[in-house]
Amino acid sequence: MKNIHTTSFRRHPLRLCLSYLPCLFVYFLILWPYVTLTTVFAMPLMRMDGGEEGGESKLEGCLCLAVSTVTILLLLTAYTRCVATAPGYSSAAWTVAPTYDPHYHHHRTHHSSSSSSSHSVSVLASNGELRYCNVCEKYKPDLTHHCRHCERCVLHMDHHCPWINNCVGLHNHKYFLQFLFYIPVNGCVMLWFPLRHKGNLWDHHHPSSGGHPLSSVGSLLNFYIMLVFSAVVSGVLGFFFLISLCTIIQEETTLSRLTSNNSRSTSYYYCCCALFYRSCKDNIQPVRVVCGIESPWWHWFLPCVGIRGINNNPSPRHSSEDV
């Protein structure tokens, strides 16, 4: 098999380190609300005394700590696997010209192993010829695009995300979808428990309770900034999750939708309306393929579980061979 090194090996070490700075920033943004919630809200509730009310507050604090820890672990795992998992690259077999079959269905629903497992294409270039990558010197399977950042042809490339310093493709699309899903879930946890006990929170951190005035005011200010941040980020990325889910159900990718010549295909409003004309099974099937066609439904929500049903196992990002 042709030995093609990934972008990371060709980059200057300093440039490689700098490319992961957005990832470190995202880790900070994930952990900051959790640390703030536990230190400013959950821990003080667990230390409260006062009979029956104090016992309820302790239980609420323990529940908040447990639920927030579970959701943050799921979110961190999904994000880490987005960053660390190679999206899947076209193999050396695509140096040979594929067969053009206009009736060949290129979507993952009908051949979940991967696009490279069947040496046929149904999409041609704008000039009517087979799509060919002059950089990789390979023909492109359907839904495969060359990423100028990764310098590879990525299978089922959805887009390149600088926040994960990686492409979203065949092998890590599930983890990216889970990442977008657990952000609003985690945000709801960050908002739900504090809003139920905002009075107790103020009483505990008020200067009259014995704490240092500046530290108490600083803790509360940091806490309320975290609440606003969680609400805004959860709303924005929750919207992106719905868009990504709609794109998957329509058996498309972000790039294929944006480059489509059909204006109706690029309309998310049209796509959402079209979902009501399809059966529930037809709508769920593309999601099953992305999350693992052979995986039970509860695996869809577990980023610690791999994608079962894809023929080619995902390789590490810095592997020296094609997937």
PEPECOR-V939274 format. One record per residue. N is the residue number from 1. PHI is phi in degrees with one decimal (none if undefined). OMEGA is omega in radians with two decimals (999 if undefined). Layout:
# PEPECOR-V939274
n=N phi=PHI omega=OMEGA
n=N phi=PHI omega=OMEGA
This chain:
# PEPECOR-V939274
n=1 phi=none omega=-3.10
n=2 phi=-63.1 omega=-3.09
n=3 phi=-90.6 omega=-3.12
n=4 phi=-117.6 omega=-3.13
n=5 phi=-81.3 omega=3.13
n=6 phi=-76.7 omega=-3.12
n=7 phi=-57.5 omega=-3.03
n=8 phi=-60.2 omega=-3.14
n=9 phi=-74.5 omega=-3.10
n=10 phi=-86.8 omega=-3.10
n=11 phi=-76.2 omega=2.97
n=12 phi=-67.0 omega=-3.10
n=13 phi=-54.8 omega=3.13
n=14 phi=-65.5 omega=3.12
n=15 phi=-65.3 omega=3.11
n=16 phi=-64.1 omega=3.12
n=17 phi=-65.2 omega=-3.13
n=18 phi=-65.7 omega=-3.13
n=19 phi=-66.7 omega=3.14
n=20 phi=-95.2 omega=3.10
n=21 phi=-61.0 omega=3.06
n=22 phi=-58.7 omega=3.11
n=23 phi=-65.8 omega=3.10
n=24 phi=-63.8 omega=3.11
n=25 phi=-65.4 omega=3.11
n=26 phi=-65.8 omega=3.08
n=27 phi=-59.1 omega=3.10
n=28 phi=-63.4 omega=-3.13
n=29 phi=-66.8 omega=3.09
n=30 phi=-76.6 omega=-3.03
n=31 phi=-81.7 omega=-3.10
n=32 phi=-59.5 omega=3.11
n=33 phi=-61.5 omega=-3.13
n=34 phi=-65.9 omega=3.13
n=35 phi=-64.5 omega=3.12
n=36 phi=-64.0 omega=-3.14
n=37 phi=-62.8 omega=-3.08
n=38 phi=-71.3 omega=-3.07
n=39 phi=-81.2 omega=-3.07
n=40 phi=-92.6 omega=-3.03
n=41 phi=-117.2 omega=-3.01
n=42 phi=-66.8 omega=-3.12
n=43 phi=-62.4 omega=3.08
n=44 phi=-60.0 omega=3.10
n=45 phi=-63.7 omega=-3.12
n=46 phi=-69.5 omega=-3.14
n=47 phi=-96.7 omega=-3.09
n=48 phi=-72.6 omega=3.06
n=49 phi=-116.9 omega=3.09
n=50 phi=134.3 omega=3.01
n=51 phi=68.2 omega=-3.05
n=52 phi=-66.9 omega=3.13
n=53 phi=-65.7 omega=3.10
n=54 phi=-65.8 omega=3.10
n=55 phi=-65.7 omega=3.09
n=56 phi=-66.5 omega=3.13
n=57 phi=-66.1 omega=3.09
n=58 phi=-62.3 omega=3.11
n=59 phi=-64.0 omega=3.11
n=60 phi=-65.0 omega=3.11
n=61 phi=-65.3 omega=3.10
n=62 phi=-64.4 omega=3.13
n=63 phi=-65.1 omega=3.11
n=64 phi=-61.9 omega=-3.14
n=65 phi=-63.7 omega=-3.10
n=66 phi=-67.5 omega=-3.09
n=67 phi=-66.1 omega=-3.13
n=68 phi=-66.6 omega=3.12
n=69 phi=-67.4 omega=3.13
n=70 phi=-63.9 omega=-3.10
n=71 phi=-66.7 omega=-3.13
n=72 phi=-71.0 omega=3.09
n=73 phi=-67.7 omega=3.08
n=74 phi=-63.9 omega=3.13
n=75 phi=-65.7 omega=3.14
n=76 phi=-65.9 omega=3.13
n=77 phi=-65.4 omega=3.12
n=78 phi=-61.4 omega=-3.12
n=79 phi=-67.6 omega=-3.14
n=80 phi=-62.8 omega=3.13
n=81 phi=-71.7 omega=3.01
n=82 phi=-60.7 omega=-3.08
n=83 phi=-73.8 omega=-2.95
n=84 phi=-89.0 omega=-3.06
n=85 phi=-90.8 omega=3.07
n=86 phi=-66.8 omega=-3.09
n=87 phi=-71.6 omega=-3.08
n=88 phi=106.6 omega=-3.07
n=89 phi=-124.1 omega=3.13
n=90 phi=-65.7 omega=-3.05
n=91 phi=-84.7 omega=-3.13
n=92 phi=-67.0 omega=3.12
n=93 phi=-63.5 omega=-3.10
n=94 phi=-84.7 omega=2.93
n=95 phi=-73.6 omega=3.07
n=96 phi=-93.4 omega=-3.10
n=97 phi=-61.7 omega=3.12
n=98 phi=-79.9 omega=3.10
n=99 phi=-93.4 omega=3.09
n=100 phi=-87.0 omega=3.12
n=101 phi=-134.1 omega=-3.09
n=102 phi=-63.5 omega=3.13
n=103 phi=-93.9 omega=3.14
n=104 phi=-72.9 omega=-3.12
n=105 phi=-92.3 omega=-3.02
n=106 phi=-85.2 omega=-3.02
n=107 phi=-75.6 omega=-3.07
n=108 phi=-66.6 omega=-3.13
n=109 phi=-59.4 omega=-3.02
n=110 phi=-100.7 omega=2.98
n=111 phi=-154.0 omega=-2.98
n=112 phi=-71.7 omega=-3.11
n=113 phi=-64.9 omega=3.00
n=114 phi=164.9 omega=-3.14
n=115 phi=-67.4 omega=-3.09
n=116 phi=-80.0 omega=-3.09
n=117 phi=-79.3 omega=3.10
n=118 phi=-121.7 omega=-3.00
n=119 phi=-89.0 omega=3.10
n=120 phi=-138.1 omega=3.10
n=121 phi=-135.0 omega=3.10
n=122 phi=-120.5 omega=-3.10
n=123 phi=-118.5 omega=3.11
n=124 phi=-109.4 omega=3.07
n=125 phi=-70.4 omega=-3.10
n=126 phi=-63.0 omega=3.12
n=127 phi=-87.7 omega=3.10
n=128 phi=86.1 omega=3.12
n=129 phi=-100.4 omega=3.09
n=130 phi=-64.8 omega=3.14
n=131 phi=-70.5 omega=-3.06
n=132 phi=-134.4 omega=3.11
n=133 phi=-98.8 omega=-3.14
n=134 phi=-73.7 omega=3.14
n=135 phi=-78.2 omega=-3.14
n=136 phi=-81.3 omega=-3.10
n=137 phi=58.0 omega=3.11
n=138 phi=-139.8 omega=2.98
n=139 phi=-79.6 omega=-3.06
n=140 phi=-98.2 omega=2.95
n=141 phi=-63.9 omega=3.08
n=142 phi=-60.6 omega=-3.14
n=143 phi=63.3 omega=3.09
n=144 phi=-107.4 omega=-3.13
n=145 phi=-134.4 omega=3.08
n=146 phi=-87.8 omega=3.11
n=147 phi=-96.1 omega=-3.10
n=148 phi=-73.8 omega=3.09
n=149 phi=-81.7 omega=3.13
n=150 phi=-83.4 omega=-3.11
n=151 phi=57.4 omega=3.10
n=152 phi=-142.1 omega=2.99
n=153 phi=-87.4 omega=-2.99
n=154 phi=-99.9 omega=3.11
n=155 phi=-70.2 omega=3.13
n=156 phi=49.1 omega=-3.10
n=157 phi=-66.1 omega=3.07
n=158 phi=-86.8 omega=3.04
n=159 phi=-172.9 omega=3.01
n=160 phi=-97.9 omega=-3.08
n=161 phi=-108.4 omega=3.13
n=162 phi=-67.7 omega=-3.12
n=163 phi=-75.9 omega=3.00
n=164 phi=-114.5 omega=-3.12
n=165 phi=50.1 omega=-3.05
n=166 phi=-160.7 omega=3.01
n=167 phi=-88.5 omega=3.00
n=168 phi=-96.3 omega=-3.06
n=169 phi=-141.4 omega=-3.00
n=170 phi=-58.2 omega=-2.98
n=171 phi=-92.1 omega=-3.12
n=172 phi=-126.0 omega=3.12
n=173 phi=-64.3 omega=3.11
n=174 phi=-59.3 omega=-3.09
n=175 phi=-68.6 omega=3.09
n=176 phi=-66.7 omega=3.11
n=177 phi=-65.0 omega=3.09
n=178 phi=-64.8 omega=3.11
n=179 phi=-60.6 omega=3.11
n=180 phi=-67.1 omega=-3.13
n=181 phi=-74.9 omega=-3.04
n=182 phi=-79.5 omega=3.06
n=183 phi=-65.3 omega=3.08
n=184 phi=-66.7 omega=3.07
n=185 phi=-62.5 omega=3.11
n=186 phi=-64.7 omega=3.10
n=187 phi=-64.9 omega=3.10
n=188 phi=-63.9 omega=3.09
n=189 phi=-65.3 omega=-3.14
n=190 phi=-64.9 omega=-3.09
n=191 phi=-94.1 omega=-2.98
n=192 phi=-65.1 omega=-3.06
n=193 phi=-66.1 omega=3.13
n=194 phi=-64.0 omega=-3.11
n=195 phi=-67.2 omega=3.09
n=196 phi=-78.7 omega=-3.03
n=197 phi=-132.7 omega=-3.11
n=198 phi=-65.9 omega=3.09
n=199 phi=-67.5 omega=3.11
n=200 phi=-63.6 omega=3.13
n=201 phi=-63.7 omega=3.14
n=202 phi=-66.5 omega=3.14
n=203 phi=-61.9 omega=-3.10
n=204 phi=-73.6 omega=-3.05
n=205 phi=-97.8 omega=3.12
n=206 phi=-66.0 omega=-3.12
n=207 phi=-55.9 omega=-3.14
n=208 phi=-67.0 omega=-3.13
n=209 phi=-81.9 omega=3.08
n=210 phi=111.1 omega=-3.14
n=211 phi=-78.0 omega=3.11
n=212 phi=-68.4 omega=-3.06
n=213 phi=-57.6 omega=-3.08
n=214 phi=-67.2 omega=-3.14
n=215 phi=-65.8 omega=3.13
n=216 phi=-67.7 omega=3.13
n=217 phi=-64.8 omega=3.12
n=218 phi=-63.9 omega=3.12
n=219 phi=-65.0 omega=3.14
n=220 phi=-66.8 omega=3.12
n=221 phi=-63.2 omega=3.10
n=222 phi=-61.8 omega=-3.11
n=223 phi=-67.4 omega=-3.11
n=224 phi=-72.3 omega=3.02
n=225 phi=-63.6 omega=3.11
n=226 phi=-62.8 omega=3.13
n=227 phi=-64.4 omega=3.12
n=228 phi=-64.5 omega=3.12
n=229 phi=-61.0 omega=-3.13
n=230 phi=-63.3 omega=-3.13
n=231 phi=-65.8 omega=-3.10
n=232 phi=-68.1 omega=-3.10
n=233 phi=-64.9 omega=3.13
n=234 phi=-63.0 omega=3.12
n=235 phi=-66.6 omega=-3.10
n=236 phi=-67.4 omega=-3.10
n=237 phi=-74.3 omega=3.00
n=238 phi=-64.5 omega=3.06
n=239 phi=-65.1 omega=3.10
n=240 phi=-64.9 omega=3.08
n=241 phi=-63.1 omega=3.12
n=242 phi=-64.6 omega=3.10
n=243 phi=-64.1 omega=3.13
n=244 phi=-64.0 omega=3.13
n=245 phi=-65.6 omega=3.11
n=246 phi=-63.2 omega=3.12
n=247 phi=-64.0 omega=3.13
n=248 phi=-66.3 omega=-3.13
n=249 phi=-62.6 omega=3.09
n=250 phi=-78.6 omega=3.11
n=251 phi=58.2 omega=3.11
n=252 phi=-130.3 omega=2.96
n=253 phi=-121.2 omega=3.14
n=254 phi=-61.1 omega=3.14
n=255 phi=-66.3 omega=-3.13
n=256 phi=-66.3 omega=3.11
n=257 phi=-71.8 omega=-3.11
n=258 phi=-71.3 omega=-3.13
n=259 phi=-93.8 omega=-3.12
n=260 phi=-70.9 omega=3.09
n=261 phi=-81.5 omega=-3.12
n=262 phi=-88.3 omega=-3.09
n=263 phi=-64.6 omega=3.13
n=264 phi=-69.2 omega=-3.14
n=265 phi=-69.1 omega=-3.12
n=266 phi=-83.7 omega=-3.12
n=267 phi=-90.5 omega=3.12
n=268 phi=-69.2 omega=3.09
n=269 phi=-64.4 omega=3.10
n=270 phi=-64.1 omega=-3.13
n=271 phi=-64.4 omega=3.13
n=272 phi=-64.4 omega=3.11
n=273 phi=-67.8 omega=-3.12
n=274 phi=-66.6 omega=-3.13
n=275 phi=-63.2 omega=-3.10
n=276 phi=-73.5 omega=-3.13
n=277 phi=-95.4 omega=3.10
n=278 phi=-108.1 omega=3.12
n=279 phi=-72.2 omega=3.14
n=280 phi=-62.0 omega=3.13
n=281 phi=-63.9 omega=3.13
n=282 phi=-66.4 omega=3.13
n=283 phi=-76.4 omega=-3.09
n=284 phi=-79.9 omega=-3.04
n=285 phi=-56.7 omega=3.10
n=286 phi=-62.4 omega=3.10
n=287 phi=-67.4 omega=3.09
n=288 phi=-60.6 omega=-3.11
n=289 phi=-68.2 omega=3.13
n=290 phi=-64.6 omega=-3.09
n=291 phi=-87.8 omega=3.14
n=292 phi=120.0 omega=-3.04
n=293 phi=-64.0 omega=-3.13
n=294 phi=-101.3 omega=-3.11
n=295 phi=-91.8 omega=3.02
n=296 phi=-65.3 omega=-2.99
n=297 phi=-62.2 omega=-3.10
n=298 phi=-72.8 omega=3.05
n=299 phi=-70.6 omega=3.13
n=300 phi=-61.6 omega=-3.06
n=301 phi=-101.0 omega=-3.07
n=302 phi=-112.0 omega=3.13
n=303 phi=-70.6 omega=3.12
n=304 phi=-77.9 omega=3.14
n=305 phi=-100.7 omega=-3.14
n=306 phi=-72.6 omega=-3.13
n=307 phi=-92.5 omega=-3.12
n=308 phi=-93.8 omega=3.12
n=309 phi=118.0 omega=3.07
n=310 phi=-101.6 omega=-3.00
n=311 phi=-64.4 omega=-3.12
n=312 phi=-90.2 omega=3.12
n=313 phi=-72.0 omega=3.14
n=314 phi=-67.3 omega=3.11
n=315 phi=-95.9 omega=3.02
n=316 phi=-58.7 omega=-3.07
n=317 phi=-61.7 omega=-3.05
n=318 phi=-102.2 omega=3.07
n=319 phi=-66.3 omega=-3.10
n=320 phi=-91.7 omega=3.14
n=321 phi=-122.1 omega=3.10
n=322 phi=-70.7 omega=3.07
n=323 phi=-75.4 omega=999
